[in-house]
Amino acid sequence: MRYYAKYNEGGDLISVGISETDGTEISEAEFNSLLEIITEKAALVEALYREEITASSIRSDWRGEIVKRVEDRKNFEAEHGGSTADPAIPEDIALKAQAYDIITGVSE
């Protein structure tokens, strides 16, 4: 199995996955580490959005990205008349879907 990571021109991670040809090859350990970070960031976005935490409680090197994602979500909701969350979807599934969006670059 070949694990990969893709980066934009600025060196920011835009996706990770398993592929024969895509991206820069990485080890399974690197892949798993990146998935942990992506999942943690998705959880922070959700917690900040729900006002369960404050921006100051987010580690400083992630704070700008997390705050921007929350602002983008609120702006999207304001423009589209409501929440992006589906109350019929359990929170853990919604969080995994958000992490998937981050992994695949859908939210970029």
Secondary structure, DSSP 8 states (H G I E B T S, - for coil): --EEEEE-TTS-EEEEEE-SSSSEEE-HHHHHHHHHHHHHHHHHHHHHHTTSS-GGGS-HHHHHHHHHHHHHHHHHHHHHTS-S--TTS-HHHHHHHHHHHHHHTTT-
